């Protein structure tokens, strides 16, 4: 999991010291971790910005593809493989903020600078995403090949797994998505576009945006002559016609446009090294209710895993709450992950509830209306309340919001409807349906497109490539990814004590195979030969029968040992 990933990166940084870049080196070799710092290695080597790593199972392939040097032979193979962070040639960040959600697109270029030109390696992409983030898509371009993620139905995903094994891809941690690009040549440049969404946090009247954008020094290209240009583009649409005030920013943005409720900024610069701080931005278009009195019943469910009847529990609770009257208990569910930080946020949000049972009138007079979520959540002072929906008909110029305060007294307020333009609701819908947001009913796959090389023409002993202007043939292949859809828990993972996240299953060694095969043989043999009926029957046999059965059981034991050896030596396939 995350600890194994961090150790693999630490091993990769040690291997990277073998690479010779000549005298024109722009940065120092990766610094080895001091003994006193090893306790924090797992956290230090986790990605804090979009990163790409070379997966190195064989240390012998590590070398500069442009400037080969003498490399002493390394015996053995990495298990698990080492991860060498690739050098980054360019990075561009586009952020569009709408209400309380940010759509983030990061586009960059990375080079496989650490593998011989005649060798290949897998490349692993790691994308840390912000608060309540959701990966939307990844696109990869390399010479003659391209990869892109796509959502398909869960049923199609199950059918696809019958013909192809799922490949590496999923969440290393709840906020770090990883994806593997197979077999990339040494010296290749990868152009990668990553898209995700994340929530803006709200505190004391301000919206805060925080995007992981802290690149370690060792991803800076080692050659001084390579230009490094960093770009950041930010747009803010608060959805209201009121003035939006910028309160703080981590990078020197220049204001490009300012309208009522809208801001647009840009930042472009040639840098000596990449950004070493997260991109953050804060602004204030919102006044919240506060200082309420009274109390509301709150129930907190904490769990360390999944149970078999999760769906039934949810359905029963929904029915009970629907019949509980005007004030029903507020139920908050929580999985044990990042427990201290998330419990703190959960209690702050739950204990700051100021308005319950919210309804909006007169939406029921519209020809057709659909609201998400269907039951409007409670309003809290810790964050604004965003409700989405669609309607058909003429929307009223004013509406009334009704609800109950904490002391169970009625509250209502008249709201003037404002028409906000340029809200990408249609874009979000298309993303959800076409390329979309992972859900319980979808599976993410990876599409590989390979350009078939042109066939050479034999012209009297000389081979010449066809140049007739025709497009090269593209061969497509679908690669299933491991299932990481959002939904109910995994009871199997709970029983086997598998922590949430993504990690490649380690292949069992010979000793583990032997123990597993032997225990399986013994268990199956005991189940057939050690029952009470068998024991009672044996007590009534004469000596000749006992000798015959002894020889028979000895033969069966030899066959079982042969089966055990076949598992160990042949993997059970031959």
N, C-alpha and C positions, 0 to 999 in steps of 0.2 A: 504494500500500500504506500502511503505517503513516506513512511520511514525508509522502505526499500528503495523508493524513487530517489530520495535524498542521498542515500548511500551510493546509489548507482551514479549520481551526478558527481559526488565526491571522488569516486574512482575515475570517472571521466576526466575530471580536472587534473588528476595526477597523470593520466595517460597523455593529456594535451601538452604536457611539458616536453614530450618527445619531439614535438613538431618544430622544425627549424624554419624561421622566416627570414634569415639573412640579417644584414646590418640595418635594413630599412624597416625597423620594427617600431610601431607607434605606441604600443602598450606593453607593459611587462607581462611575463608569463603568469598564469593563474597562481595565486598565493596558496600554499598548502595550509590546511587548518592546524593551528597550534593545539597542543594537547589539552590546554585549559578550555579551548573553544569547542571541543568535540561534542559536548553535551547539547550545544545549540546548532549543530550541523544540520539536523533534520529540518529545522525551520529556516536556516540561512539558505539552503540549496533548493527550497521549493520556489517555483516561478513566481515572481512579483510583477511580471509584465508578460505580454505574449512572447513565447520562446519556442525555439526549435532545437532538437537534440539529435545527434547521430547515435544510433544504437550499435554498440560495438561488442559483439560476442567474441571476436578474435582480435586481440590486441595487435597482432602482426600486420593488420591492414592500416594502422594509424601512421600517417605521414603526410607531408605537404604535397598536394597533387601537382603543384607548379614547380616546386624546388625539392625534388627527392633528395634525401640524405641517408647516410648510413644509420641504420637502426638495429641495435642488438636484438637478437631473437628472444621472443617471449614465449615461454612454455605454458601450455594450458589455455583454457577458454574461460571467459567471464560467465559466471552463473550466480546471479542474473547478469545480463550484459551491462557494460558500463554505458553511461550517457554523457557524451561530450557536447556542451552547448555550442551551437553553430554561431559563427560571426554574422552580424546583421549589417546589411548594406544600406537600407533605407527603411523608414517607418512613417506612416501617415495615419492620423486619427481623425475620424469624423464622428461627431456627437450631436444628436438631435434630441432635445428635451421637449416632451409634450406632457403638460400637467405634471404628474408625479412619476413618469416613466422616461428613461433615456434609451434611445436606440443607438448602439455603438458599432462602428465599423472600423477595424484596424487592418491596414494594408501594408505589407512589408516584403522585403527581399532578404533571404538568408542564403549563405553559401556553405556547401559541404567542404570545408577547408582542411579537414583533418583525416581524410581517407585517400589512399592512393588512387590515381586516375584510372587504373585498371581494375579496381575493386568496387563493390557495391555495398550499401548498407541501408537498413530501414531508417527513416527519419520520423521522430515523434514530436508532434505539435502539442504544446501545452498553453492553455488559455485561461488565466485567472479572471473571473468575472466578479462584479460587485454585488451589492446587497440584493437578495432575492432575484438573482440573475437567471436567465434562460438562454441557452445557446440556440441560435437561429440558423446558422449555416457556416460551412467552411469550403473554400475553393482553393485549389492548388494547381499551379501551372509549372511544369518542368519541360525541357526539350522532348518533343514527340509524345508527351503524355499529359493528361490533366485528370484531376480528381475533384469531385464535388459531393457534398452530402445531400441527402434527400429523404423526406419522410414518406413512408408507405404505411398501409394499414397493418395492424398487429397480425391479422390473419395472413396477409401476404408475407410478412416477416417470418412467421412460423413455417410457411411452405418453403421459403427460401433457405431456411436453416437445414431442411432435409437434403438439399443438394450441395450446400457449401457451409463450412464451419465459420462461426462468427470470428471476426478479426478484432485486433486491439482497437478499442475506442470506448470512451465512457468517462466517468468522473473519478479522478484520482482522489479528490476530496469534494465535498458538496459545492465548493466554489472554484474548482479547477477541472476544466474539461480537457481531455487528451484524445488525440487521433494519430494513427500511424500511417505514414506513406511508405509503401513497400519498395525496396530495392532501387535506391537512387545512386547514380554513378558518383564517384569521388570528383570534386571540383565543380559539381552542378550548382546552378543558382535556382532556388525555389521562390516563386512569387506566390504569396499566400494572402487571401482575403478572409477575414474572420468577422462574423456578425453576431452580436448578442444584445439582449435587452437586460436592463437592471433598474431597480427602483431608486428614486431619490429619497434620501432620508430627510426627516423634518424634526427640527428642534428649536424651541424658543423663537418661533415666528420666522425661521429661515429654512429654505430648501438647501440641501447639501448634495453635491455630486462628487463621487470619489471613484476614479477609474485606475486600476493597477497599471502603472506606467513607469516602474522603477527598474531600469535595466542594469544588470551587473556590468562591471567594467570589462570583463573578459569577452563580452559579445561585440566590443568595438573592433573593427577590422584592424589587423596587426600592421598592415601596410599604410604608411603615411599618405601616399598619393591618392588614395581612394577618398572621394568627397563624401561627406556625411550630411544629408539634409533631413531635418526634422520638421514635420508639418502637423498642425492641430487646427481643426475647424469646429466651431461650436455654435449652435443655434438654440435659442430658448423661446418657446411659445407657451406662455403661462395660461392661455385659454381665456383670459379676461382682457378688458380694454383698459385696465389700470396700469400705472407705471410700474415697471420692474426695476429694482435697484440692485446692482451688483455689489456684493459685500466683500468678496475675496476670491483670489485665484492663485494657483500655484505657478503658472507659467505666464510670461509677458504677452498676453493677448492684446490685439488691437481691435477696437470697435469698428465694425464695418457697416452696421445698420442698426437703427433704433426706432421702433414704432411703439404704439401703445400695446403693452403686453408682449412685445417681441424684441429680441436682441440677437445680434449675429456678430461673432468674433472670429479672428484668424491669427495664426502664428506660424511663421516660416523662418527658418534660420539654418545656416551652415554651422555645424557644431564640431568640436574636437572629440567629444564623447557623448553618448546618448543620455537621455533624461535619466536622472537618478532619484527622482521623486514622483510619487503618484500624481496624476492630473486631478486637481480638485477645483471646484467652483461652487460658490454659494450666492443665493439671491433671496430677496424678500418680496406679491400680488394678492397676503392672506391674513385675517384676524380670526382667531379661534375662540370658542367659548371656554370659560374656565371658572374656577372658584365655585363649583357646585357643591350641594350638600346631599345628605342621604346616602343610601347604599343600595346595591343591587347584588343578588346572589351570584357568586362566581364559582365554577367548578373547574379544577385543573386536573387533566389526565396526563400522567407521565408514564412512558413505556421505554423499555430497553430493547424492543424488537416487535415483530409482527405476530398476530394471533390469527387462527384459522377463520374466525367468524367476524372479521373486521367490517365487511359490507353489511352483515346482518345487524351488528351493533349500531352502525351509522343510520341504517334505515329505521331501526326501532327508536333511536333517540330523536330522529327527525319527526316521526309521528307523535311522540310524546310531547315534544316542544310545540308542535302545531296545536295541540289541544291543552296547553298549559295556561291559557288565559292571556291577559294583557302583559303581564310581566313574568318571564320565564328565566330560569337560570342560564347564565352565559357560560358556555362550555369552551374551554381552551385545551387543545391537544398539543402534545410536545413529545418529540423523539429525542433520546439522549445523544446529542451530538453538539459539540461546542457548548456544553451545558451551561457554564457560568454566564457567558456573554448572552446567549439566547434566552435563558431564564430571566435575566435582568430586563431584557427588552420586553419579554412576555408580560412580566408583572407590571412594568411601567405602563404598558399599553392597557392592560386590563384594569388597573387601579385608577386610570385617568379617564374613565368613561363618563361622558357628560350628557349624552342624549340617547334614549333608547326607543325602540319600536318606531323607527322613522318611516313616514309615508309622505308621498308627494302628490298633491292634488293640483289640477284635475287631469292627470295623465290618463285616467280611465275613460275620458271622453274622446280620446284619439281612436281612429279606425283600427289601428294595430300598434301595439307597443310591446317591446321586449327589453327587460332590464337585466343587467349583469352586475353584481350577483343578484339572483332572483329575490332573496331576502336581504334588504339593505342592511349592511352592518351598522353597529353602534358607532356614534361619533365620539372620538376621544380627543383630549387636548394635546396628545403627543404627536398626532399626525392628522393631516386633512383627510376628508372622506371623498373618494373618487368613485362615482357610479357611472357606468357606461350602458349604452343601450341603443336601440334603433326604433323608429316609429314610422307610421304612415298616416298622413292627414296634415292638418294645420296645427302647428305647435303654438300654445298660448303665449302671450306676451309676458305673463307673470304666473308664477306658481306659488303654492303655499306648502311649506315643510312643517309637518306635525310630528310630535314625539313626546316622550316623557323624560323629565329631569331625574336626577338621582334620588330625589325625595318623593318620586312617583307623582309629582304634579305635572299637569299638562303644559306643553310649550308649543308655540307656533310662530312662524316668521314668514313674512311675504318676501319672495325673491323675484327680482327682475331678470327676465331671460335675456341673455346676451348672445349674439350670433358670432361664434368664433370660426374663422376660416383657417385653411391650411392645416387642419388636424388630420393626420394620416390614418384615419380609421379604416379607410378602404385598403391602404397599404398593409395595415396590421392583419386585416381579414385575408388578403391574398397570401401573406406570409404564413398565416395559420393553416390555410387550406393547401397551398401549393408547395411551399418549401419549409414551412412552418414551425410552430411551437410544439416541442415534444409533449405528448400527453399519454394517458393510460392506454389509449386505443391506437397509438402509432408506434412505429419503429423507425429508427434512423439507419440508413444504409449509405454506403460510399460507392460512387460511380467512377470507374476508371475508364478513360478514353485514351487509346493508344493509336498514334499515326503509324501506319504500316510503311516501312521504308520502300522507296522506289526500286523497281527491279532493274539491274544493269543490263545493257544491250551489248551483245558480243559483235564487234565490228572489226573482223579480221585480226583477231588476237588482242584487240584493245577493248576494254569494257567501258561503256559510257552509260551514264544514268539518264533515264528518260526525262526530257524537258519539254513535254508537249502541252504544259500549262494545265493539265488535268489535276483535280484535287486528289490528294493522297487518301487512301482508304483508311477509315477510322474504325477500329475494333473496340467495342464497348464490353465491359464486364461489371457485374454487380457484386459488391463485396458486403455481406451482412456484418453489422457491428454488434457488439454485445448489447443486450437490452438494458437501457437505463431510463426507460420511460417513467414519467411521473404518475403516481397512482397509489394503490394500496401496497402494504409491505410484502416482504418475501419471507414466508414461514420457513422455507428450507434454509435460508441464510441465518434466520434466527436460531433454529435448532443446532446448526453447525457453528454458531458463534462467529459468523463472518461479518466483520465490520463493514459499514456502508462505504462506498467508494469504488475505485477501479484499480485492479491489479492483475497482472498476468499470473495464472496458476503455474506454480513451479512443478516441473516434471519430477516424479518420484525417482529416487536413485535405486541402485540394484538391491541394497539392503531392504529398503521399504517394499520393493516389489516382492522380495522373498518372503518377508514377514506377512504381507497381505495374502500372497498366494497360499502360503502354508496354513495360515489361520483359516482361510476359506476352505481349504481341503479338509482340515481337521473338524471344523464346525459341521460341514456337510456330512462327513463320515460319522461323526458322533450322533447327528440327528437321525441317521438311518440305522445305526447299530447299537445304540446305548439306551434304548427305551426299556421300560420295565418288562414289557411283554417279551422282548428279545432275551433279557436276562433269565426270566423264568423258564423260557423254552430251552435255553442252553443247559440248565441244571438237570433236565430230563434226558439229555442225549447220552449215548454210550461212547466208549473211548474211540471207536473207529470213526464215528461221525465228528467227534471233536477234532481229530487229526485232519479230516477232510476240510472242515470249516476253517481250521487254523491255516492250512495251505491256501485256501481261497482268499481269506482276509489278507494274507501276506501278499498275494498277487495284486489284490485291490490297492494295498498300500503302495506297492511299487508303481502302479499306474498313476496314483495320486502324486507320488514324488516326481514322476516323469512330467505330469501336467504342471507341477510347481516349477520345475526347471525350465520348461518351455516358456512360462510367463517371465522368468528372470532373464533368460538368454535371448529369447526371440520376441519379447514384447507381446506374446499372445497372438501374433498375427500369422506365424508360420508353423 
